[in-house]
Amino acid sequence: MSPVASDATTTLQSPGRHATRWLILAVICIAQLTVILDNTVLNVAIPSLTEEMGATTADVQWMINAYSLVQSGLLLTAGNSADRYGRKKMLAVGLVLFGVASLGAALAQSPGQLIAARAGMGVGGALLMTTTLAVVMQIFDDAERPKAIGIWSSVNSLGFAAGPLIGGSLLDHFWWGSLFLVNLPVAVIALAAVVTLVPESKSRGGELPDLLGALLSMIGMVGVVFAIISGPQSGWLSGRVLISAAIGLAGLAAFALWELHVPHPMLDMHFFRNRRFIGAVSGGILVAFGMGGSMFLLTQHLQLVLGYGPLDAGLRMAPLAVTVILINFTGLGVRLMPKFGTPGMIVSGMSLLAAGLAAISLLGGDSYGGMLTGLIVMGIGVALAMPTMANAIMSAIPPAKAGVGAGVNGTLMEFGQGLGVAVLGAVLNSRFVALLPLVAAGAGSLPAALARTRTDAERTAVHDAFATGIGTSQLVGAAAVFLGGLLAAVLLRRAERAGPAEATPATPSGAEPAAAAAE
């Protein structure tokens, strides 16, 4: 880190700023929560949208996916914009965009209007996802930052678990538009608090905007994420998925090549020479892989195998989020960090996450009791690994690039979760199809297989095949997460042994060292 960057960081962490740092964290966590909730809250409204709007299956898919596609495509660009133009400014812009688009979604009269509003929410969500973590990095010093990131990470877990519960509760009393109207008071209160409390900070490197890099990153991420989202419905070898994946991978490859040669890159590819960064990135993808894939499998396990309704299934997944929140809010992970170190925390957390997945597979097949044990163990693992991973990624990037670092972290989460759903979903489907009785051979889903059965014995065989497929895919996920934890720990341990030279990647030639400056 350059001396200038170090001085700027000290300015941001002055005693005056410290007086309100926890209040600022509470404000940005509330803003973050609304973004995470809107990733899952709309799923429970599908029947209402189909009936009241006359939405087709394709309409519903775009209503859900427009948000995540736009958000994932803009994360790196949003982070770069925050570094360049001011993190407080972009946080405020994100809240305004998110609030206005939420109002548009609530008042939508047609599927097309709702899809457009959801895309607008994705733009605001990308700005919020990156700027909230970047602000955390700026207002907390090294001693308090791990606990602050732990709390920030807990909000992510809470949002994923609470989305279906909040959505179901609102739909029991109001119409589907209430799912979006609740965002308005949150956005207004958060905006007032951000304007009043959050300090401004931005990079003063004088670089020109990397417009082509921003375009290539958006094309690459949207293409890859769209392929992952479309795979389960369209088939992994369908033209739609293969073409989208090819465009996405080509876009990401072109982005990487461009960033290596442009004088002022949006994402400095020299970061990938940093073993600490590579270790954290590898682990981050695998943690998100385990979380995304396990949530996908757990929802089906609870509803299709154990027979719970959507709201009951959501309630029974809550112990995972509650465990994460309790551990991070009590600061247990922070207290363990000095004893285990970053590699030890990551390998311990990911091993527990893997053990929880395995426990659910082996003990939760017939009852919720065995699953509950696995959920709690998974929660402990996530609480230890995820904040440590985020802190490792952000610590490997200079403070002047905090927004880009947050964009990288968010992109890894989106990519890892999508990859988890894709890979574990494919394992589930292949195992399920292989075990189907002859009467249901060739069926591609549980409802389709059940529709071909005639006797109770045949229906039982189909259910058993699906339950076995769920269990197998959970074990595959557990193995992948465990091996990923070992890989990340080894890379991080090597980076620590390499010494300070690995701490910050060299500035590319032609680029001026950027400083994070408080205004």
Buried (B, 14 or more C-beta within 10 A) or exposed (E): BBEBBEEBBEBBBEEEBEEBBBEBBBBBBBBBBBBBBBBBBBBBBBEBBBEEBEBEEEBBBBBBBBBBBBBBBBBBBBBBBBBBBBBBBBBBBBBBBBBBBBBBBBEBEEBEBBBBBBBBBBBBBBBBBBBBBBBBBBBBEEEBBBBBBBBBBBBBBBBBBBBBBBBBBBBEEEEBBBBBBBBBEBBEBBBEBBEEBBBBBBBBBEBEBBEBBBBBBBBBBBBBBBBBBBBBEBEBEBEBBBEBBEBBBBBBEBBBEBBEEBEBBBBBBBBEEBBBBBBBBBBBBBBBBBBBBBBBBBBBBBBBBBEBEBBBBBBBBBBBBBBBBBBBEEBBBBEBBEEBBBBBBBBBBBBBBBBBBBBBBBBBBEEBEBBBBBBBBBBBBBBBBBBBBBBBBBBBBBBBBBBBBBBBBBBBBBBBBBBBBBBBBBBBBEBBBEBBBEBBEEBEBBEEBBEBBEEEEBBEBBBBBBBBBBBBBBBBBBEBBBEBBBBBBBBBBBBBEEEEEBBBBEBBEEBEEBBBBBE
